[in-house]
Structure formats: structure tokens, C-alpha cells
Amino acid sequence: MAIALEFIDFIVPIALIREKYPGGWEQCLKDHENLIGGRVWFDEHLLRDGAMSPDGIGSLVDEWTELGFEPTEERNGQQVWKDCCVVESLFGRPTLPCDWLEIGEDGCRLLKGNGARRSG
């Protein structure tokens, strides 16, 4: 299954939410219950939130950073997405390299074996 893309997408592997989100996956669902089916949706591997502007998506990245997620890291001198990924659906690609996400015509999906790794 794939997560549909719309506007500017903020994507997090559910395995990392279970590990890092205060209260885990169950609390994340409770915290977002009023947004599910609107701007938030998920499949068995990924949660998607989103925004319609760069400022809006920046706020989402900041909120998740405050929760303990590490959005990016530097690898081989290049900034890459780590615990989350921002995708601009208009262009159909992440705003930075993201090695755990595959984007196809039907949306995006977690690459097998990725996203469940322990960060840090």
C-alpha cells in the first residue's frame, strides 16, 4: 500500500513513532485523531501529515523535532532526511535525499527494512 501525496507532505515511519513519540503510536493517534482523514493519513508503515506552505511544513518539522525526532543528518557532507521526510508532491520527490522512502505514481511507500532502524 502507498500513502497518497498532496501539497507538501511530512512523512514519518510508524516504527519510529512507536519508538520515539511520547506515548508511542497509540498516543500519536490520539493526538492527531481530529486530523485523521483530513490532512493526516497512514498505512501500515507510514504516517503522513502535510501543509500547503513552506512555513506550515517548517512548523511540522519543528513540532516533531521537539518531540525527540531527528529530522536530518549529514552523510558524506550532504544533508539528508533521517527520522522524517518532506516531499513536494508537485515535483514528486523529497526536498532532501531520503534513502528509506520510495515514491511512485500511486504515492510513497517505505522501502523494505528501512524506517525501523534505531536513530542515533
C-alpha positions in Angstrom: 0.0 0.0 0.0 1.2 3.6 -0.6 0.5 6.9 1.1 -1.0 9.4 -1.3 0.8 12.7 -1.7 -0.8 16.2 -1.6 0.7 19.6 -1.5 3.8 19.4 0.9 4.0 16.1 2.7 5.6 15.3 6.0 6.2 11.6 6.3 7.4 9.5 9.3 7.8 5.7 9.6 5.4 4.3 12.1 8.1 2.1 13.5 10.0 5.3 14.6 6.8 6.7 16.0 6.4 3.6 18.2 10.0 4.1 19.4 10.3 7.8 19.8 6.9 9.5 20.1 6.0 10.2 23.7 3.4 7.6 24.4 4.1 5.7 21.2 1.8 5.0 18.3 -1.4 4.9 20.4 -0.7 8.4 21.7 0.2 9.7 18.3 -3.2 8.5 17.0 -4.9 10.2 19.9 -3.0 13.4 19.4 -4.0 13.5 15.7 -7.5 12.0 15.9 -9.2 15.2 14.7 -6.9 15.4 11.7 -7.1 11.8 10.5 -8.9 11.6 7.2 -8.2 15.3 6.6 -4.6 16.3 6.4 -3.3 13.2 8.3 -3.5 9.6 7.0 -1.5 6.5 7.3 -1.0 2.9 6.1 0.7 0.0 7.9 4.2 1.6 7.6 4.0 5.4 7.2 2.1 8.4 8.7 1.6 11.4 6.5 0.8 14.9 7.7 1.0 17.9 5.5 0.8 21.6 4.8 0.2 24.0 1.9 3.1 26.3 2.5 6.8 26.1 3.4 6.1 27.8 6.7 3.4 25.3 7.6 5.7 22.3 6.8 8.5 24.0 8.7 6.2 24.2 11.8 5.5 20.4 11.5 9.2 19.6 11.3 9.8 21.8 14.4 7.0 20.2 16.3 8.3 16.7 15.7 11.8 17.8 16.5 10.6 19.0 19.9 9.1 15.5 20.4 12.5 14.0 20.0 12.7 13.1 16.3 15.9 14.0 14.4 14.7 15.2 11.0 18.0 15.4 9.2 21.6 14.3 9.5 24.8 14.9 7.5 26.2 11.9 5.5 29.2 12.3 3.3 29.0 16.1 3.5 25.4 16.1 2.4 22.2 16.9 4.4 19.7 14.0 4.2 16.4 13.2 5.8 16.7 10.8 8.8 13.6 10.3 11.0 11.1 12.0 8.7 11.0 13.2 5.2 9.4 16.2 3.4 8.1 15.6 -0.1 6.9 18.2 -2.5 4.1 16.4 -4.4 4.2 18.8 -7.3 7.7 17.6 -8.1 7.2 14.1 -6.8 10.4 14.0 -4.8 11.8 14.6 -1.3 13.3 18.1 -0.6 16.5 16.3 0.5 17.7 12.8 -0.2 15.8 10.2 1.7 17.0 6.6 1.4 14.1 4.9 3.2 11.3 6.2 1.0 10.2 5.2 -2.5 7.9 7.5 -4.5 5.8 6.1 -7.3 2.9 7.2 -9.4 0.5 5.9 -6.7 2.2 7.7 -3.8 5.0 6.8 -1.5 6.0 3.7 0.4 8.6 2.6 3.0 11.5 0.7 1.4 11.7 -2.8 2.9 13.9 -3.0 6.0 14.1 0.8 6.5 12.5 3.2 8.9 12.5 0.7 11.8 16.2 1.4 12.5 17.2 2.9 15.8 18.2 6.5 15.3 21.4 7.9 16.6 
